[in-house]
Amino acid sequence: MWMKEFAGYDFYHLISCFFLFSVLGWMVESIYMSFCNKKLTNRGFMTSPFCPIYGFGAVIGYLVLHPLEDNLVALYFVGAFLATAFEFLVAKLMLRLFGEVWWDYNDKPCNYKGIVCLESTIAWGFYAVIIITFLFDKVMSFVDRYPVAWGIKTITLIFVMIALDFGYHFTLAIGYQAKIGEKIHTGVEGVTRLYHRLRK
């Protein structure tokens, strides 16, 4: 399974890059938001330093955009457009599943319903250029430094830790709901809203 190929890359490398970019994305966003908020800010739902939207975005983006790596102008604009579209679709999915979006651009100029904005679109274009022309290969080289068997064990361990972390916070949110007895919507939407309200 690990060595099966997809779009010219084996699953081991793609999954490894997904995890690494999920961590890198969490680091960049948490540092940026900590600076903006003037206090330490965890931009993830969980305690773990992990934002899967960046992992998916980086891996899918690379698979789609790497043919444009020799045309930086096209890479920038196509990357900015696709990343904004991806952010929009993820926001719509989150609204359907959780009843809210975990970011808010309402205070940014040229935003659409607080879920996408011009500032982020401009930044996505630069991120696309950096990831496609430089960072993705560096991450791949980092993965290749270690034996595959060791890497698979590490990925499995990280996956289990993240699953437990998510399960813990989801259960914690349910516990808060029962303790406080607040009348909110049932299911994931209500649990998520209450949990984020308590974290503020």
TAWO-V587325 format. One record per backbone hydrogen bond with DSSP energy under -1.0 kcal/mol. CO is the residue of the C=O (numbers start at 1). NH is the residue of the N-H. If there is no record, write none. Layout:
co=[CO & CO]
nh=[NH & NH]
This chain:
co=[2 & 4 & 6 & 9 & 10 & 11 & 12 & 13 & 14 & 15 & 16 & 17 & 18 & 19 & 20 & 21 & 22 & 22 & 23 & 24 & 25 & 26 & 27 & 28 & 29 & 30 & 31 & 32 & 33 & 34 & 34 & 48 & 51 & 52 & 53 & 54 & 55 & 56 & 57 & 58 & 59 & 60 & 61 & 62 & 65 & 66 & 68 & 71 & 72 & 73 & 74 & 75 & 76 & 77 & 78 & 79 & 80 & 81 & 82 & 83 & 84 & 85 & 86 & 87 & 88 & 89 & 90 & 91 & 92 & 93 & 94 & 94 & 105 & 110 & 112 & 114 & 116 & 117 & 118 & 119 & 120 & 121 & 122 & 123 & 124 & 125 & 126 & 127 & 128 & 129 & 130 & 130 & 131 & 134 & 135 & 136 & 137 & 138 & 139 & 140 & 143 & 147 & 148 & 149 & 150 & 151 & 152 & 153 & 154 & 155 & 156 & 157 & 158 & 159 & 160 & 161 & 162 & 163 & 164 & 165 & 166 & 167 & 168 & 169 & 170 & 171 & 172 & 173 & 174 & 175 & 176 & 177 & 182 & 187 & 188 & 189 & 190 & 191 & 192 & 193 & 194 & 195]
nh=[12 & 11 & 9 & 6 & 14 & 15 & 16 & 17 & 18 & 19 & 20 & 21 & 22 & 23 & 24 & 25 & 26 & 51 & 27 & 28 & 29 & 30 & 31 & 32 & 33 & 34 & 35 & 36 & 37 & 38 & 39 & 50 & 54 & 56 & 57 & 58 & 59 & 60 & 61 & 62 & 63 & 64 & 65 & 66 & 68 & 69 & 71 & 75 & 76 & 77 & 78 & 79 & 80 & 81 & 82 & 83 & 84 & 85 & 86 & 87 & 88 & 89 & 90 & 91 & 92 & 93 & 94 & 95 & 96 & 97 & 98 & 99 & 108 & 118 & 115 & 105 & 112 & 121 & 122 & 123 & 124 & 125 & 126 & 127 & 128 & 129 & 130 & 131 & 132 & 133 & 134 & 135 & 136 & 138 & 139 & 140 & 141 & 142 & 143 & 144 & 146 & 151 & 152 & 153 & 154 & 155 & 156 & 157 & 158 & 159 & 160 & 161 & 162 & 163 & 164 & 165 & 166 & 167 & 168 & 169 & 170 & 171 & 172 & 173 & 174 & 175 & 176 & 177 & 178 & 179 & 180 & 181 & 184 & 191 & 192 & 193 & 194 & 195 & 196 & 197 & 198 & 199]
